Structures are given as structure tokens and as C-alpha cells.
Amino acid sequence: MLKIALITNFNIPEKASAAARVADRLLEEDCRILIASYNREKLERLHKHREEFSYLPLDTLYSEADILIVMGGDGTILEAARRASQRGTPILGINMGRLGYMAELEMRELDQLHRLFTGDYELEKRSMLRVELRAQGGELRSFCYALNDAVISNGSVSRIIDLELSESGTPVTTYRADGLIIATPTGSTAYSMSAGGAIVDPRVECFCVTPICPHSFIARPLIFSDKSVLEVRNISVREKMLYLTVDGKMNFELYRNQTVRITKSSLETKLIRLKPCGFYKKLRQKMNLD
């Protein structure tokens, strides 16, 4: 019996109702529906509870699920990916956001769900970053993983900062800019693209480094091999502390002379693909070029 976890923001009635529709379609097949236990009261209050639902603590849900169905925008998928990648659990995204680059289905395409039970789908593997925060002496202070990007900035205050970039111990350049984005190919269509970075096919093995509003005529986005060890050091004099934001969700304080080290993670995100829609076709659709 296939164990499928439904993940969405059940605080939003529209998403809870959509999740109930998906569950009803899945329950036509032989499966077990897993939902985080803290959502039970919300579903009962909205009359969306089903007797077939199994409510589990969040960590248990991720460890037991065979497939995760994530309903929302790319931000919801990013958050699920960080947990799912540690267990190798594949994700099927159903778009309920704006663009939904990583989502595979729209709500009008739920007839495709039966293919989860026949194995008639492909797994697309997406590379991830290992993001380390290191003290001035080099000792590890914290680390996490990112599917999209790591961003160094001054936080909510738009003010020029100074950063030093090196690759595998060799100095590359210094930036005077509002910040710096280090993205995976998956993240190249997110903040990096908005800042003028390259759009990169997810099959390309690389890191994308894009300055945010650089105060220079010659600062340009750079592409590095994903075998590189990238280090970005806070060399700002005026700003004692900057911020490191990972996948738009996790935030860390980055003090003067501390370093962010970026390497390719051994983890990867597995996305379920049900339709013959490649990266460039989806890009044209999402950017309204067709």
C-alpha cells in the first residue's frame, strides 16, 4: 500500500479544500493518506477530515511517506524539499501559488494522479547547496541545505555592503553591492534571475553567483563548477553585521570577517514528473511567452 503525505498550509481554507479534493481522488486507489497531526483540528473544523487519514508527528510523516504531495507555491515546495531530501522521498508539486516553476500539476489536472500507483512517472533529480557559516578562525558555526539559493545582504535596510569572493582558496573578486546571491540551477529562475543572473538548465552542474545592484560597471554574474568551494567573507567596515538567508526561509547573522562557505550537497531533491514538459517549455509557459 502506497503511503502518500499531503503537505500544504491548512490554515488557508482554499488550500485545505483543495487538499481534501486531492485526498478523495487518491483514496479511489489503494493508499494511505498521511497528514501532520497538528492539522487535524483544522480539518475537523472545516469538515474536511476523512476517516482514512493517518495523523502523524511531522518528523514521522516525512520518514514514513513513500511520496510527498506538496500543494502551494515554490516556497512550500522548498521547505518540504529540505526535509524530504534527507530521506530521498520524491515530491509531487501541485501549484497553488503564482508561478510554480517546480510544481508538476495544476488543480485541473488531478486525473494524472492515478499514475503514481502504476509507476508511470519519472524522477527528476535537482542538486542542492550545503551552506556553512564559519567564524573568523574558520571553525564551523552552523550549516544547512538549500535547493534554491543563499543570499547575503543587509537585511531590510537597503545599503551597500562589501563582500570578498574566493573559489577553492583563490581570491576571485570583491563586491560593493546591496548583496550577493549564490544559486543552484534550480534557483537561477528565482531571485537570481530578478537580479540579472543567468537562467540555467537544471541539468547543468554549476553554481550561479549574482551581485544585487552592484556599485560597479564591471561586476557581472559568474558561473562556477559545482565542484568548487565558494567562500564569501563579510569585509564590510561600516556594517558590523549582515544577514545570510537560505531559500528565503532560514536566517543567520553574519558578522565582520565571518565567512559563508558553499559546496555541492550530497543530498538532492527528487521531483516527480508526470508530463512530457521539459525545462524550456515550462519556462516559456510560466513567463507567458507562448
Phi and psi in degrees as a GROMACS rama.xvg file:
@    title "Ramachandran Plot"
@    xaxis  label "Phi"
@    yaxis  label "Psi"
@TYPE xy
-75.1007  132.767  LEU-2
-104.603  115.509  LYS-3
-118.637  124.224  ILE-4
-94.0719  134.77  ALA-5
-102.75  123.904  LEU-6
-126.481  123.263  ILE-7
-163.198  -179.926  THR-8
-90.2231  94.0168  ASN-9
-71.8279  -5.47472  PHE-10
-72.01  -19.3225  ASN-11
-95.7421  114.344  ILE-12
-53.563  -38.0713  PRO-13
-63.101  -38.8215  GLU-14
-74.2882  -35.6706  LYS-15
-63.8664  -40.9334  ALA-16
-66.0569  -40.7496  SER-17
-64.0673  -40.1918  ALA-18
-62.8557  -37.5057  ALA-19
-65.2365  -37.7898  ALA-20
-63.2425  -43.6676  ARG-21
-63.0839  -43.8858  VAL-22
-60.8503  -44.0759  ALA-23
-60.9411  -37.5617  ASP-24
-68.3489  -41.6501  ARG-25
-66.3341  -35.3771  LEU-26
-71.8366  -6.17173  LEU-27
-72.585  -14.953  GLU-28
-106.643  -179.726  GLU-29
-89.9801  95.9219  ASP-30
-153.553  168.666  CYS-31
-120.077  128.539  ARG-32
-96.4767  123.312  ILE-33
-106.948  134.104  LEU-34
-137.209  142.062  ILE-35
-59.3402  135.389  ALA-36
-61.9561  -29.1691  SER-37
-71.329  -5.74743  TYR-38
-94.3003  -5.84188  ASN-39
-60.5024  -47.7933  ARG-40
-60.4861  -39.6737  GLU-41
-63.1715  -44.1035  LYS-42
-67.0862  -38.1591  LEU-43
-66.1971  -39.3636  GLU-44
-65.3048  -33.411  ARG-45
-90.2526  2.92911  LEU-46
60.3453  36.2529  HIS-47
-110.725  1.77672  LYS-48
-67.6315  143.246  HIS-49
-124.706  142.039  ARG-50
-61.2029  -25.2113  GLU-51
-78.3146  -9.02408  GLU-52
-71.1444  140.592  PHE-53
-110.763  120.145  SER-54
-98.4124  125.133  TYR-55
-133.175  153.431  LEU-56
-56.9622  151.433  PRO-57
-57.986  -45.1785  LEU-58
-63.7499  -38.4453  ASP-59
-66.7317  -39.0216  THR-60
-58.5996  -46.9435  LEU-61
-67.0199  -33.2743  TYR-62
-78.0899  -25.5456  SER-63
-95.0951  -24.2355  GLU-64
-68.1376  140.279  ALA-65
-84.9074  -33.2652  ASP-66
-141.924  142.149  ILE-67
-107.989  125.975  LEU-68
-103.804  115.216  ILE-69
-110.247  121.861  VAL-70
-112.218  116.722  MET-71
158.661  -155.769  GLY-72
-93.6388  -171.223  GLY-73
-62.9455  -31.6004  ASP-74
-61.6271  -39.8614  GLY-75
-66.4583  -39.9461  THR-76
-67.2925  -38.7856  ILE-77
-60.2559  -43.3979  LEU-78
-65.3695  -41.6827  GLU-79
-66.8958  -34.9595  ALA-80
-62.9498  -36.9466  ALA-81
-63.1558  -35.8746  ARG-82
-80.209  -44.1188  ARG-83
-66.6531  -34.0467  ALA-84
-64.1299  -28.4329  SER-85
-72.423  -14.2697  GLN-86
-118.969  -3.63513  ARG-87
72.5028  21.3374  GLY-88
-81.3437  128.17  THR-89
-74.5885  152.361  PRO-90
-119.089  133.446  ILE-91
-111.467  117.176  LEU-92
-93.423  134.297  GLY-93
-115.523  118.253  ILE-94
-72.9369  123.455  ASN-95
-133.485  21.5893  MET-96
-108.95  -144.707  GLY-97
-95.6458  -69.8472  ARG-98
-88.0191  -57.0888  LEU-99
67.6553  53.4935  GLY-100
-59.6355  -38.775  TYR-101
-88.1255  -16.3819  MET-102
-70.8501  147.732  ALA-103
-99.4365  -35.4346  GLU-104
-121.633  154.961  LEU-105
-101.158  164.949  GLU-106
-62.4053  -24.0569  MET-107
-77.6124  -3.02207  ARG-108
-112.197  26.6695  GLU-109
-67.6594  -13.8098  LEU-110
-64.1397  -17.5703  ASP-111
-74.7294  -14.6386  GLN-112
-63.5371  -25.0412  LEU-113
-61.8219  -22.2373  HIS-114
-70.6345  -17.9888  ARG-115
-62.8291  -27.0659  LEU-116
-91.8942  -15.0859  PHE-117
-101.844  -7.20096  THR-118
76.4022  15.161  GLY-119
-85.9625  66.7184  ASP-120
-156.617  167.46  TYR-121
-116.656  154.8  GLU-122
-106.347  122.829  LEU-123
-102.029  121.586  GLU-124
-94.3043  129.58  LYS-125
-115.463  130.694  ARG-126
-70.753  156.545  SER-127
-131.078  162.315  MET-128
-97.1742  144.949  LEU-129
-101.309  119.891  ARG-130
-112.004  117.391  VAL-131
-115.061  138.277  GLU-132
-103.981  120.642  LEU-133
-120.19  141.568  ARG-134
-72.6297  174.373  ALA-135
-57.2196  -34.4062  GLN-136
-82.5435  -3.56182  GLY-137
101.051  -9.09148  GLY-138
-72.1382  145.543  GLU-139
-72.0842  126.182  LEU-140
-100.627  -37.4413  ARG-141
-165.822  161.237  SER-142
-153.298  159.737  PHE-143
-158.888  -178.252  CYS-144
-121.108  151.841  TYR-145
-137.736  136.966  ALA-146
-90.7533  -32.5051  LEU-147
-99.3164  -69.1537  ASN-148
-163.734  165.281  ASP-149
-120.757  131.354  ALA-150
-123.998  129.934  VAL-151
-109.757  126.474  ILE-152
-154.925  -176.648  SER-153
-93.8889  15.8363  ASN-154
77.0009  -137.884  GLY-155
-76.5713  -12.9584  SER-156
-93.3143  120.549  VAL-157
-82.6752  99.9552  SER-158
-148.117  141.133  ARG-159
-64.209  136.912  ILE-160
-124.893  166.882  ILE-161
-118.88  128.403  ASP-162
-134.156  147.209  LEU-163
-115.48  125.391  GLU-164
-108.329  132.543  LEU-165
-133.394  156.577  SER-166
-126.585  118.133  GLU-167
50.0294  41.8532  SER-168
87.5582  -7.38843  GLY-169
-101.122  125.048  THR-170
-59.4743  137.079  PRO-171
-106.975  -57.0016  VAL-172
-168.322  168.692  THR-173
-115.896  149.534  THR-174
-119.916  136.712  TYR-175
-110.822  111.153  ARG-176
-160.816  175.628  ALA-177
-75.7754  -15.8988  ASP-178
167.069  -173.839  GLY-179
-143.62  137.559  LEU-180
-114.322  128.577  ILE-181
-114.821  114.801  ILE-182
-123.741  153.469  ALA-183
-79.0382  169.802  THR-184
-57.1376  -36.6309  PRO-185
-59.5268  -43.3386  THR-186
-77.5438  -4.9958  GLY-187
-65.9691  -21.2993  SER-188
-95.1903  9.80229  THR-189
-105.545  -125.608  ALA-190
-58.7611  -38.1588  TYR-191
-58.0715  -43.9165  SER-192
-63.1598  -41.752  MET-193
-63.0833  -28.7579  SER-194
-88.0584  4.99214  ALA-195
96.8515  12.3791  GLY-196
-77.9528  168.404  GLY-197
-72.4114  148.096  ALA-198
-90.3398  123.324  ILE-199
-119.276  132.053  VAL-200
-58.9521  131.274  ASP-201
-59.1412  -16.5806  PRO-202
-79.0354  -12.5991  ARG-203
-79.1304  134.187  VAL-204
-93.6564  91.9369  GLU-205
-157.698  170.66  CYS-206
-114.791  144.604  PHE-207
-112.399  123.897  CYS-208
-113.888  118.724  VAL-209
-130.044  120.1  THR-210
-74.7765  147.828  PRO-211
-99.8977  115.408  ILE-212
46.5446  62.3431  CYS-213
-68.0449  142.207  PRO-214
-91.3477  63.842  HIS-215
-164.108  149.327  SER-216
-80.1912  -21.6446  PHE-217
-109.668  -7.83612  ILE-218
-69.8786  122.68  ALA-219
-132.575  157.644  ARG-220
-60.4277  146.377  PRO-221
-124.885  147.194  LEU-222
-116.264  128.184  ILE-223
-119.907  151.949  PHE-224
-60.3051  143.705  SER-225
-77.0583  4.7565  ASP-226
-87.7092  -4.50476  LYS-227
-72.9071  156.703  SER-228
-110.494  106.418  VAL-229
-94.6718  137.097  LEU-230
-130.969  131.78  GLU-231
-121.147  119.372  VAL-232
-108.313  137.657  ARG-233
-78.0759  107.206  ASN-234
-112.589  18.1174  ILE-235
-65.4188  136.09  SER-236
-92.8852  -44.1783  VAL-237
-73.3459  -34.9711  ARG-238
-100.942  113.839  GLU-239
-69.2138  -37.5705  LYS-240
-132.191  134.396  MET-241
-113.492  -176.244  LEU-242
-127.732  137.972  TYR-243
-106.229  121.569  LEU-244
-117.638  126.684  THR-245
-112.393  121.375  VAL-246
53.1365  31.011  ASP-247
66.3571  11.5184  GLY-248
-125.623  -49.7161  LYS-249
-96.0423  135.808  MET-250
-124.009  139.262  ASN-251
-134.436  147.076  PHE-252
-83.6935  132.889  GLU-253
-119.996  103.145  LEU-254
-84.9602  166.042  TYR-255
-54.8076  132.225  ARG-256
73.6199  1.43405  ASN-257
-79.9054  158.986  GLN-258
-128.332  142.085  THR-259
-102.569  122.146  VAL-260
-107.232  128.814  ARG-261
-117.619  125.407  ILE-262
-135.731  166.891  THR-263
-73.8233  130.424  LYS-264
-77.3468  152.785  SER-265
-75.2678  -14.8028  SER-266
-83.6732  158.178  LEU-267
-147.558  154.963  GLU-268
-97.3406  133.738  THR-269
-107.593  117.749  LYS-270
-106.313  131.317  LEU-271
-80.0071  128.42  ILE-272
-115.508  123.001  ARG-273
-108.135  -16.5739  LEU-274
-119.795  147.775  LYS-275
-78.8993  63.8307  PRO-276
-122.028  102.668  CYS-277
-73.5036  176.787  GLY-278
-57.9221  -44.7903  PHE-279
-73.7384  -34.1424  TYR-280
-66.0149  -42.9619  LYS-281
-65.1582  -38.2099  LYS-282
-59.8317  -44.0009  LEU-283
-65.1624  -39.6465  ARG-284
-65.5682  -45.7023  GLN-285
-70.2183  -30.0651  LYS-286
-90.8695  5.91642  MET-287
58.2916  41.6915  ASN-288
-93.5094  -13.397  LEU-289
